[in-house]
Each structure stands twice: as structure tokens, then as C-alpha cells.
């Protein structure tokens, strides 16, 4: 019998993987070792356990598949009609309210990615990781394995990966293009009606009594204000997969890729809005925002912040801005394209897996998010196909 083409070794920290391999497997615009280093060191191990599948051939390591283990609340995975029954069961058996899951991917990353050296057989790598996941899931006493938020570029390989995996539509990513690395190029990509509405709001936002600043490595007092605004926005949001802390922001702020676009109130210098951006090659990732919702709506802070970010991104040669998942209404208004992402999942129990697969076929963008439902009603052709 011929030896397998690739093998997998699991490690517990990003630091156990050579920096050169990280850089080769996770080039811009992917979040690299610095991202996973921050996640490991920030003190959220009560929510996640991080690990990494390092794939090797006879010459040495050739791919990295970041992974994490989480006790996922059932309210995040069950259809709403089943939640009352789950709560009753959970009252008698608290452990039933959570589903221990092994994920390939990263909490709050823009999309799933398995980094590979050029020339690597991508299907063979994914098959090798999938087999390693089967074993690791049992070792961890997890009931689910999930490839989290993978883009369409992986679809062909996943169609050949495993018969037990079922597809589950995920919240889409969002992106705008900046042709010629310019704001004018971005505005030209918008439909005329949307462009005219946006320009009107930008004109109104220009009258808001705030100053724009872009900075790196803010001091402690500034970070206090930034994190307070982030938390205000986090509390206002709906879907919450992870709970990030101040130390995570401090660690990211120290990275050379990180830039803070800030709006300060002119009368007192206080920060009223911020956007944490990662500058990665010709992409800019709009990662986290915070807004003081007590300020007048007439200031149009979100639009002022967005324009400032676009101006800064274009000035630095960015050709696209990624803005991640959720919060779709304003992102659609700004002309973001919706980027289909898919979860590939399997439960260890074949019967439960069959039920989950049936339920998964009923889930789509319009069932995941009310803003997406409104959008798809206007643009039904953009509904993703399973």
C-alpha cells in the first residue's frame, strides 16, 4: 500500500510553527501569525481552545490549518422554533445547551483559510486535514466538526471531500472595490441612485463638528476611549459568536498592520467614533468599529467614519476594503458586495447529522438576517445557491 501523500501534526500554539511558513502560507490579505498570537495571548481561553493542523510532505511542513474548539451555545445553531424545547431540555440537562465543536478557521476572521505553499495539492491537503479532524474530534470529545466560513474558491475541493459533510450557508462577507485606488473609482462602482444618496449623506456628514485622525499604537487613555466605544457597539449588536476583551485590542494595536481611523468631537477632543483597520497589501480590512450612539444622528458619524477610511485606504494604495459579516443595512447602503461564505459541517451521530443536514437546506441569507431578507427581496438573483 502506498504511503499517504501528506501527514498532519497538531500543535497547540502559533509559536510552534516557523515564522517563514506562516508568512508563506498566510500572505496579505490574510490575517497571519500576529492575529493568532493576539487571540492566544489575550485571555479568552475560557471561550476557545486554539490548535493548528500542520500538514507535511516528505520534505517538511507545507500547509497550516488554524483551528479552535468551542462549546457552542445551541441558540446559535438551532432554528428558532426549536429553541423553547432546547431550553426545557437544558433545564434538566445543562450540558445539552452547548455543543462542543472543533472548527477549522478562526473566531472573527473575515473568512476561513487553509494556508498552503505554492504548488501544493489543495484537495489532498484538505482530505488529510479532514481525516485528522475525525480523529481529533473523538479525542476532544466533541460532537461536531466544522470548516468555518470558507469562500467559493474552496467549493470544488469540498464537493469531493467527505460524504458526511453537509453545507450550511453562513453570514456573507462584504467588500467594496476601489478601482485605481481612489474614492472616485469606488463611487463610480455604485448604482447611480445609491451613489446619489450616499453623496448626499456625505455632504451632511461633512458638516458634523468632528475632526479626523489616523493613528497607530494609541496611548492608554486613547485606548480606554476606543474600547469603550467598541463595547457600546458590541452590546448594541445582535449575533455574538465571541466576546473580545481590552487586552486583545491592546495586542492588535501594537501591530504594524493596525491603524485606527478616529473621529474626535471638536469641542472637547473626545473620540466619538473609530474604525480599526488592517492594512494588508492592496487590501484594507475594516475589522472593528465603535460609535457613540448618544451623539446626534444628524452628525452621520458612520458615514463620516467610512469616508475617512476610504480616503485613507485609497491614499495608501488599497484596491479593496473588506468589512466582514453582520451589520448589513449600512454596508449595503455603502455599496458593499456580498461575498458568499459556507460552513461545511458534520455531527458524529449519523442520525443527528442527517437531521442537521435537512435543516441546513432551509437556511439562507434571508433566514439568517432581517437586513439580508430585505435586500434579497429587491435582488432575488443574488441569493446563494447550495
FITORGU-467960 format. One record per residue (C-alpha): residue in one letter; chain; x, y, z. Coordinates in Angstrom, 3 decimals, always signed. Last residue first. Layout:
BEGIN
{"A"; "A"; {X; Y; Z}}
...
% end
This chain:
BEGIN
{"X"; "A"; {-26.482; +25.452; -2.091}}
{"X"; "A"; {-27.257; +28.512; -4.206}}
{"X"; "A"; {-26.679; +31.977; -2.792}}
{"X"; "A"; {-29.484; +34.550; -3.207}}
{"X"; "A"; {-28.186; +37.274; -5.534}}
{"X"; "A"; {-30.932; +36.696; -8.109}}
{"X"; "A"; {-33.558; +37.787; -5.576}}
{"X"; "A"; {-32.384; +41.438; -5.598}}
{"X"; "A"; {-35.158; +43.538; -4.001}}
{"X"; "A"; {-36.447; +40.717; -1.807}}
{"X"; "A"; {-32.833; +39.709; -1.311}}
{"X"; "A"; {-32.047; +43.077; +0.295}}
{"X"; "A"; {-34.989; +42.933; +2.684}}
{"X"; "A"; {-34.034; +39.402; +3.737}}
{"X"; "A"; {-30.400; +40.493; +4.129}}
{"X"; "A"; {-31.477; +43.193; +6.576}}
{"X"; "A"; {-33.541; +40.641; +8.542}}
{"X"; "A"; {-30.589; +38.234; +8.877}}
{"X"; "A"; {-30.124; +34.473; +8.811}}
{"X"; "A"; {-33.409; +33.467; +7.172}}
{"X"; "A"; {-32.882; +35.758; +4.152}}
{"X"; "A"; {-29.278; +34.647; +3.806}}
{"X"; "A"; {-30.245; +31.005; +3.618}}
{"X"; "A"; {-31.256; +28.191; +5.912}}
{"X"; "A"; {-33.793; +25.564; +4.831}}
{"X"; "A"; {-31.113; +23.214; +3.452}}
{"X"; "A"; {-29.362; +23.297; +6.835}}
{"X"; "A"; {-32.435; +21.737; +8.468}}
{"X"; "A"; {-32.085; +18.618; +6.329}}
{"X"; "A"; {-28.340; +18.410; +7.002}}
{"X"; "A"; {-28.953; +18.819; +10.738}}
{"X"; "A"; {-31.421; +15.930; +10.694}}
{"X"; "A"; {-28.993; +13.682; +8.807}}
{"X"; "A"; {-26.151; +14.613; +11.184}}
{"X"; "A"; {-28.389; +13.842; +14.151}}
{"X"; "A"; {-28.960; +10.356; +12.729}}
{"X"; "A"; {-25.288; +9.853; +11.824}}
{"X"; "A"; {-24.060; +10.856; +15.321}}
{"X"; "A"; {-20.568; +12.374; +14.982}}
{"X"; "A"; {-22.051; +15.578; +13.599}}
{"X"; "A"; {-20.672; +17.016; +10.345}}
{"X"; "A"; {-20.229; +20.528; +8.977}}
{"X"; "A"; {-19.032; +22.528; +5.978}}
{"X"; "A"; {-19.735; +26.221; +6.648}}
{"X"; "A"; {-20.127; +28.421; +3.593}}
{"X"; "A"; {-19.288; +32.004; +2.677}}
{"X"; "A"; {-20.826; +34.044; -0.142}}
{"X"; "A"; {-19.344; +37.568; -0.549}}
{"X"; "A"; {-21.973; +40.324; -0.551}}
{"X"; "A"; {-20.792; +43.374; -2.468}}
{"X"; "A"; {-20.652; +46.558; -0.433}}
{"X"; "A"; {-22.314; +49.606; -1.961}}
{"X"; "A"; {-22.379; +51.922; +1.063}}
{"X"; "A"; {-26.111; +51.266; +1.500}}
{"X"; "A"; {-25.325; +47.557; +1.578}}
{"X"; "A"; {-22.865; +48.205; +4.417}}
{"X"; "A"; {-25.428; +50.348; +6.248}}
{"X"; "A"; {-28.030; +47.552; +6.248}}
{"X"; "A"; {-25.594; +44.636; +6.659}}
{"X"; "A"; {-24.456; +44.876; +10.269}}
{"X"; "A"; {-23.257; +41.256; +10.047}}
{"X"; "A"; {-20.038; +39.883; +8.451}}
{"X"; "A"; {-16.726; +41.386; +7.430}}
{"X"; "A"; {-15.826; +44.838; +6.142}}
{"X"; "A"; {-13.315; +44.154; +3.377}}
{"X"; "A"; {-11.946; +47.217; +1.569}}
{"X"; "A"; {-10.467; +46.876; -1.905}}
{"X"; "A"; {-7.805; +48.487; -4.113}}
{"X"; "A"; {-5.705; +49.895; -1.292}}
{"X"; "A"; {-2.899; +52.220; -2.375}}
{"X"; "A"; {-2.251; +54.053; +0.891}}
{"X"; "A"; {-4.115; +57.197; -0.166}}
{"X"; "A"; {-7.021; +54.992; -1.229}}
{"X"; "A"; {-7.216; +53.415; +2.233}}
{"X"; "A"; {-7.059; +56.810; +3.976}}
{"X"; "A"; {-9.779; +58.318; +1.808}}
{"X"; "A"; {-11.938; +55.212; +2.191}}
{"X"; "A"; {-11.460; +55.214; +5.971}}
{"X"; "A"; {-12.390; +58.906; +6.237}}
{"X"; "A"; {-15.457; +58.279; +4.085}}
{"X"; "A"; {-16.494; +55.412; +6.349}}
{"X"; "A"; {-16.072; +57.449; +9.509}}
{"X"; "A"; {-18.182; +60.307; +8.132}}
{"X"; "A"; {-20.797; +57.781; +7.025}}
{"X"; "A"; {-20.985; +56.161; +10.451}}
{"X"; "A"; {-20.931; +59.544; +12.195}}
{"X"; "A"; {-23.949; +60.905; +10.340}}
{"X"; "A"; {-23.828; +64.058; +12.526}}
{"X"; "A"; {-27.589; +64.414; +12.152}}
{"X"; "A"; {-27.995; +61.295; +14.274}}
{"X"; "A"; {-26.969; +63.444; +17.242}}
{"X"; "A"; {-24.412; +61.839; +19.601}}
{"X"; "A"; {-25.656; +59.304; +22.126}}
{"X"; "A"; {-24.770; +56.470; +19.751}}
{"X"; "A"; {-21.066; +56.973; +20.407}}
{"X"; "A"; {-19.656; +54.730; +17.682}}
{"X"; "A"; {-17.210; +51.831; +17.732}}
{"X"; "A"; {-15.819; +49.884; +14.806}}
{"X"; "A"; {-13.934; +46.651; +14.326}}
{"X"; "A"; {-12.237; +44.950; +11.383}}
{"X"; "A"; {-12.281; +47.162; +8.309}}
{"X"; "A"; {-9.755; +45.110; +6.339}}
{"X"; "A"; {-7.723; +47.059; +3.801}}
{"X"; "A"; {-6.461; +45.229; +0.764}}
{"X"; "A"; {-3.572; +46.180; -1.550}}
{"X"; "A"; {-1.070; +44.548; +0.787}}
{"X"; "A"; {-2.616; +44.116; +4.214}}
{"X"; "A"; {-3.504; +47.355; +6.020}}
{"X"; "A"; {-5.603; +46.264; +8.973}}
{"X"; "A"; {-8.239; +48.748; +10.071}}
{"X"; "A"; {-9.695; +49.569; +13.476}}
{"X"; "A"; {-12.546; +52.037; +12.979}}
{"X"; "A"; {-13.335; +54.771; +15.483}}
{"X"; "A"; {-16.184; +57.030; +16.560}}
{"X"; "A"; {-16.914; +59.734; +19.132}}
{"X"; "A"; {-13.375; +60.258; +20.455}}
{"X"; "A"; {-13.233; +63.207; +22.843}}
{"X"; "A"; {-11.382; +66.332; +21.720}}
{"X"; "A"; {-13.678; +68.671; +23.686}}
{"X"; "A"; {-15.449; +70.994; +21.235}}
{"X"; "A"; {-14.120; +69.404; +18.052}}
{"X"; "A"; {-15.514; +65.942; +18.741}}
{"X"; "A"; {-12.888; +63.474; +17.603}}
{"X"; "A"; {-13.325; +60.957; +14.780}}
{"X"; "A"; {-10.708; +58.201; +14.597}}
{"X"; "A"; {-9.320; +55.855; +11.944}}
{"X"; "A"; {-7.125; +53.457; +13.895}}
{"X"; "A"; {-4.367; +51.627; +12.031}}
{"X"; "A"; {-3.058; +48.106; +12.575}}
{"X"; "A"; {-0.591; +46.397; +10.211}}
{"X"; "A"; {+2.419; +47.423; +12.351}}
{"X"; "A"; {+0.968; +45.506; +15.298}}
{"X"; "A"; {+0.860; +47.105; +18.782}}
{"X"; "A"; {-2.835; +47.959; +18.433}}
{"X"; "A"; {-3.603; +44.266; +17.948}}
{"X"; "A"; {-2.183; +43.412; +21.376}}
{"X"; "A"; {-4.006; +46.288; +23.075}}
{"X"; "A"; {-7.263; +45.321; +21.370}}
{"X"; "A"; {-6.982; +41.732; +22.595}}
{"X"; "A"; {-6.127; +43.050; +26.072}}
{"X"; "A"; {-9.384; +45.010; +26.135}}
{"X"; "A"; {-11.559; +41.955; +25.673}}
{"X"; "A"; {-13.385; +40.065; +22.935}}
{"X"; "A"; {-16.581; +38.104; +23.454}}
{"X"; "A"; {-17.158; +35.666; +20.565}}
{"X"; "A"; {-20.092; +34.476; +18.468}}
{"X"; "A"; {-22.413; +37.404; +19.176}}
{"X"; "A"; {-25.328; +37.927; +16.754}}
{"X"; "A"; {-27.339; +41.048; +17.629}}
{"X"; "A"; {-25.262; +44.192; +18.064}}
{"X"; "A"; {-25.933; +47.008; +20.537}}
{"X"; "A"; {-23.678; +45.484; +23.181}}
{"X"; "A"; {-20.822; +45.272; +20.666}}
{"X"; "A"; {-21.336; +48.919; +19.654}}
{"X"; "A"; {-21.043; +50.135; +23.248}}
{"X"; "A"; {-18.116; +47.767; +23.770}}
{"X"; "A"; {-16.274; +49.230; +20.801}}
{"X"; "A"; {-16.913; +52.755; +22.083}}
{"X"; "A"; {-15.453; +51.877; +25.490}}
{"X"; "A"; {-12.527; +50.148; +23.761}}
{"X"; "A"; {-11.643; +53.281; +21.849}}
{"X"; "A"; {-11.966; +55.604; +24.855}}
{"X"; "A"; {-9.681; +53.488; +27.016}}
{"X"; "A"; {-7.325; +53.042; +24.058}}
{"X"; "A"; {-6.904; +56.816; +23.922}}
{"X"; "A"; {-6.023; +56.966; +27.613}}
{"X"; "A"; {-3.547; +54.089; +27.231}}
{"X"; "A"; {-1.672; +55.547; +24.271}}
{"X"; "A"; {-2.617; +54.737; +20.685}}
{"X"; "A"; {-0.294; +52.448; +18.672}}
{"X"; "A"; {-1.085; +53.773; +15.201}}
{"X"; "A"; {-3.076; +56.826; +14.226}}
{"X"; "A"; {-5.499; +58.228; +11.664}}
{"X"; "A"; {-7.270; +61.426; +12.714}}
{"X"; "A"; {-10.436; +63.108; +11.532}}
{"X"; "A"; {-12.004; +66.108; +13.269}}
{"X"; "A"; {-15.636; +66.365; +14.313}}
{"X"; "A"; {-18.336; +69.045; +14.305}}
{"X"; "A"; {-20.533; +67.389; +11.630}}
{"X"; "A"; {-20.888; +69.488; +8.452}}
{"X"; "A"; {-19.075; +66.921; +6.282}}
{"X"; "A"; {-21.656; +64.346; +7.403}}
{"X"; "A"; {-24.341; +66.279; +5.517}}
{"X"; "A"; {-22.280; +66.187; +2.344}}
{"X"; "A"; {-21.530; +62.503; +2.944}}
{"X"; "A"; {-25.242; +61.819; +3.332}}
{"X"; "A"; {-25.990; +63.485; -0.004}}
{"X"; "A"; {-23.121; +61.629; -1.676}}
{"X"; "A"; {-24.528; +58.343; -0.397}}
{"X"; "A"; {-27.992; +59.035; -1.779}}
{"X"; "A"; {-26.539; +60.000; -5.179}}
{"X"; "A"; {-24.321; +56.900; -5.297}}
{"X"; "A"; {-27.226; +54.623; -4.395}}
{"X"; "A"; {-29.386; +56.000; -7.201}}
{"X"; "A"; {-26.473; +55.973; -9.678}}
{"X"; "A"; {-25.505; +52.368; -8.970}}
{"X"; "A"; {-22.148; +52.235; -7.265}}
{"X"; "A"; {-18.860; +51.339; -8.994}}
{"X"; "A"; {-18.198; +55.014; -9.838}}
{"X"; "A"; {-18.125; +55.842; -6.125}}
{"X"; "A"; {-15.223; +53.417; -5.643}}
{"X"; "A"; {-13.236; +54.870; -8.556}}
{"X"; "A"; {-13.797; +58.373; -7.205}}
{"X"; "A"; {-12.548; +57.217; -3.814}}
{"X"; "A"; {-9.323; +56.085; -5.463}}
{"X"; "A"; {-7.057; +53.047; -5.550}}
{"X"; "A"; {-7.369; +52.853; -9.357}}
{"X"; "A"; {-10.569; +50.902; -8.775}}
{"X"; "A"; {-11.514; +50.889; -5.068}}
{"X"; "A"; {-13.620; +47.769; -4.680}}
{"X"; "A"; {-16.116; +47.235; -1.901}}
{"X"; "A"; {-16.365; +44.089; +0.190}}
{"X"; "A"; {-18.741; +42.242; +2.492}}
{"X"; "A"; {-18.664; +38.739; +3.937}}
{"X"; "A"; {-21.765; +36.606; +3.902}}
{"X"; "A"; {-23.349; +35.109; +7.030}}
{"X"; "A"; {-23.069; +31.363; +6.583}}
{"X"; "A"; {-24.897; +28.861; +4.382}}
{"X"; "A"; {-24.591; +25.359; +5.813}}
{"X"; "A"; {-23.221; +22.585; +3.636}}
{"X"; "A"; {-23.221; +18.990; +4.822}}
{"X"; "A"; {-20.146; +16.856; +5.471}}
{"X"; "A"; {-20.744; +13.095; +5.725}}
{"X"; "A"; {-19.967; +12.446; +2.056}}
{"X"; "A"; {-16.456; +13.796; +2.517}}
{"X"; "A"; {-14.042; +15.908; +0.466}}
{"X"; "A"; {-15.054; +15.891; -3.185}}
{"X"; "A"; {-17.533; +18.794; -3.077}}
{"X"; "A"; {-15.148; +20.484; -0.640}}
{"X"; "A"; {-12.488; +20.738; -3.350}}
{"X"; "A"; {-14.842; +22.416; -5.822}}
{"X"; "A"; {-16.227; +24.805; -3.197}}
{"X"; "A"; {-12.872; +26.116; -1.942}}
{"X"; "A"; {-12.808; +29.250; -4.141}}
{"X"; "A"; {-16.392; +29.884; -3.033}}
{"X"; "A"; {-15.275; +31.181; +0.352}}
{"X"; "A"; {-14.968; +29.191; +3.608}}
{"X"; "A"; {-16.800; +30.432; +6.689}}
{"X"; "A"; {-15.939; +27.702; +9.219}}
{"X"; "A"; {-14.962; +24.115; +8.407}}
{"X"; "A"; {-16.964; +22.463; +11.165}}
{"X"; "A"; {-16.584; +19.323; +13.280}}
{"X"; "A"; {-19.313; +18.430; +15.714}}
{"X"; "A"; {-19.752; +16.163; +18.753}}
{"X"; "A"; {-16.522; +16.981; +20.553}}
{"X"; "A"; {-14.956; +14.540; +22.995}}
{"X"; "A"; {-11.552; +16.141; +22.297}}
{"X"; "A"; {-10.039; +12.789; +21.283}}
{"X"; "A"; {-13.111; +11.966; +19.188}}
{"X"; "A"; {-12.931; +15.278; +17.322}}
{"X"; "A"; {-9.184; +14.816; +16.859}}
{"X"; "A"; {-9.619; +11.538; +14.999}}
{"X"; "A"; {-12.196; +12.892; +12.565}}
{"X"; "A"; {-10.265; +16.154; +12.287}}
{"X"; "A"; {-7.153; +14.269; +11.136}}
{"X"; "A"; {-9.180; +12.731; +8.317}}
{"X"; "A"; {-10.454; +16.171; +7.333}}
{"X"; "A"; {-6.918; +17.596; +7.483}}
{"X"; "A"; {-5.654; +14.942; +5.049}}
{"X"; "A"; {-8.604; +15.475; +2.726}}
{"X"; "A"; {-7.984; +19.229; +2.804}}
{"X"; "A"; {-4.309; +18.728; +1.929}}
{"X"; "A"; {-5.108; +16.266; -0.875}}
{"X"; "A"; {-7.628; +18.718; -2.340}}
{"X"; "A"; {-5.121; +21.579; -2.229}}
{"X"; "A"; {-2.269; +19.716; -3.953}}
{"X"; "A"; {+0.570; +22.121; -3.110}}
{"X"; "A"; {+2.235; +24.069; -5.912}}
{"X"; "A"; {+2.613; +27.241; -3.884}}
{"X"; "A"; {+2.796; +26.618; -0.111}}
{"X"; "A"; {-0.541; +26.228; +1.619}}
{"X"; "A"; {-2.620; +28.291; +4.055}}
{"X"; "A"; {-6.006; +26.849; +4.948}}
{"X"; "A"; {-8.401; +29.795; +5.009}}
{"X"; "A"; {-11.760; +30.567; +6.550}}
{"X"; "A"; {-13.110; +34.065; +6.080}}
{"X"; "A"; {-13.066; +37.537; +7.644}}
{"X"; "A"; {-11.733; +36.198; +10.925}}
{"X"; "A"; {-13.969; +36.719; +13.958}}
{"X"; "A"; {-13.053; +33.371; +15.616}}
{"X"; "A"; {-10.693; +31.432; +13.370}}
{"X"; "A"; {-10.879; +28.581; +10.911}}
{"X"; "A"; {-11.124; +24.801; +11.156}}
{"X"; "A"; {-13.606; +24.301; +13.944}}
{"X"; "A"; {-13.932; +21.531; +16.536}}
{"X"; "A"; {-17.289; +21.728; +18.279}}
{"X"; "A"; {-18.658; +21.001; +21.755}}
{"X"; "A"; {-22.395; +21.612; +21.559}}
{"X"; "A"; {-23.937; +23.583; +24.392}}
{"X"; "A"; {-27.414; +23.784; +25.917}}
{"X"; "A"; {-27.428; +19.999; +26.362}}
{"X"; "A"; {-24.786; +20.366; +29.092}}
{"X"; "A"; {-27.438; +21.955; +31.286}}
{"X"; "A"; {-29.513; +18.704; +31.452}}
{"X"; "A"; {-32.884; +19.297; +33.149}}
{"X"; "A"; {-33.074; +22.995; +32.328}}
{"X"; "A"; {-31.314; +22.328; +29.030}}
{"X"; "A"; {-34.119; +20.008; +27.898}}
{"X"; "A"; {-36.639; +22.767; +28.547}}
{"X"; "A"; {-34.382; +25.334; +26.857}}
{"X"; "A"; {-33.976; +23.066; +23.828}}
{"X"; "A"; {-37.760; +22.735; +23.517}}
{"X"; "A"; {-38.143; +26.523; +23.562}}
{"X"; "A"; {-35.288; +26.868; +20.986}}
{"X"; "A"; {-36.752; +24.505; +18.377}}
{"X"; "A"; {-38.885; +27.110; +16.568}}
{"X"; "A"; {-35.842; +29.468; +16.363}}
{"X"; "A"; {-33.723; +27.048; +14.238}}
{"X"; "A"; {-30.808; +25.677; +16.289}}
{"X"; "A"; {-27.170; +26.710; +15.781}}
{"X"; "A"; {-26.647; +29.912; +17.755}}
{"X"; "A"; {-29.195; +29.078; +20.464}}
{"X"; "A"; {-27.317; +25.786; +20.934}}
{"X"; "A"; {-24.459; +27.683; +22.581}}
{"X"; "A"; {-21.163; +26.494; +21.039}}
{"X"; "A"; {-18.674; +24.923; +23.410}}
{"X"; "A"; {-15.660; +25.927; +21.385}}
{"X"; "A"; {-12.556; +24.249; +19.975}}
{"X"; "A"; {-10.214; +26.093; +17.638}}
{"X"; "A"; {-8.385; +25.507; +14.390}}
{"X"; "A"; {-5.750; +27.055; +12.137}}
{"X"; "A"; {-4.924; +24.875; +9.089}}
{"X"; "A"; {-1.286; +25.344; +8.090}}
{"X"; "A"; {+0.391; +23.906; +4.978}}
{"X"; "A"; {+3.727; +22.672; +3.545}}
{"X"; "A"; {+5.693; +21.342; +6.526}}
{"X"; "A"; {+8.669; +19.081; +5.613}}
{"X"; "A"; {+10.281; +17.438; +2.573}}
{"X"; "A"; {+8.356; +14.151; +2.798}}
{"X"; "A"; {+5.064; +16.028; +2.935}}
{"X"; "A"; {+3.740; +17.991; +5.851}}
{"X"; "A"; {+0.443; +19.429; +7.105}}
{"X"; "A"; {+0.389; +21.430; +10.330}}
{"X"; "A"; {-3.027; +21.305; +11.972}}
{"X"; "A"; {-3.219; +24.133; +14.495}}
{"X"; "A"; {-4.721; +24.491; +17.947}}
{"X"; "A"; {-6.672; +27.078; +19.923}}
{"X"; "A"; {-9.010; +26.405; +22.836}}
{"X"; "A"; {-11.841; +28.902; +22.930}}
{"X"; "A"; {-14.230; +30.655; +25.312}}
{"X"; "A"; {-12.444; +30.386; +28.677}}
{"X"; "A"; {-9.243; +30.731; +26.650}}
{"X"; "A"; {-10.146; +34.376; +26.084}}
{"X"; "A"; {-7.056; +35.782; +27.802}}
{"X"; "A"; {-5.417; +37.986; +25.186}}
{"X"; "A"; {-2.417; +35.758; +24.464}}
{"X"; "A"; {-3.851; +33.127; +22.146}}
{"X"; "A"; {-6.037; +35.525; +20.139}}
{"X"; "A"; {-3.168; +38.007; +19.786}}
{"X"; "A"; {-0.798; +35.285; +18.529}}
{"X"; "A"; {-3.455; +34.106; +16.101}}
{"X"; "A"; {-3.631; +37.578; +14.532}}
{"X"; "A"; {+0.151; +38.062; +14.534}}
{"X"; "A"; {+0.541; +34.667; +12.781}}
{"X"; "A"; {-1.324; +35.905; +9.724}}
{"X"; "A"; {-4.575; +37.647; +8.875}}
{"X"; "A"; {-4.929; +37.041; +5.137}}
{"X"; "A"; {-4.589; +39.925; +2.644}}
{"X"; "A"; {-1.618; +39.533; +2.602}}
{"X"; "A"; {+0.426; +36.333; +2.900}}
{"X"; "A"; {-0.758; +33.449; +5.094}}
{"X"; "A"; {+1.022; +30.328; +3.833}}
{"X"; "A"; {+4.411; +31.899; +3.015}}
{"X"; "A"; {+4.474; +34.199; +6.036}}
{"X"; "A"; {+3.311; +31.477; +8.391}}
{"X"; "A"; {+5.898; +29.056; +6.982}}
{"X"; "A"; {+8.675; +31.625; +7.483}}
{"X"; "A"; {+7.510; +32.242; +11.057}}
{"X"; "A"; {+8.075; +28.572; +11.836}}
{"X"; "A"; {+5.162; +26.949; +13.667}}
{"X"; "A"; {+5.381; +26.225; +17.398}}
{"X"; "A"; {+4.704; +29.922; +18.106}}
{"X"; "A"; {+1.199; +29.554; +16.631}}
{"X"; "A"; {+0.375; +27.385; +19.627}}
{"X"; "A"; {-1.085; +23.968; +20.465}}
{"X"; "A"; {+0.337; +21.815; +17.667}}
{"X"; "A"; {-1.371; +19.064; +15.671}}
{"X"; "A"; {+0.714; +17.070; +13.188}}
{"X"; "A"; {-0.809; +16.055; +9.887}}
{"X"; "A"; {+0.563; +13.835; +7.099}}
{"X"; "A"; {+0.650; +14.179; +3.316}}
{"X"; "A"; {+0.927; +11.932; +0.258}}
{"X"; "A"; {-0.125; +8.840; +2.200}}
{"X"; "A"; {+2.241; +5.860; +1.815}}
{"X"; "A"; {+1.471; +3.414; -0.964}}
{"X"; "A"; {+0.000; +0.000; +0.000}}
% end
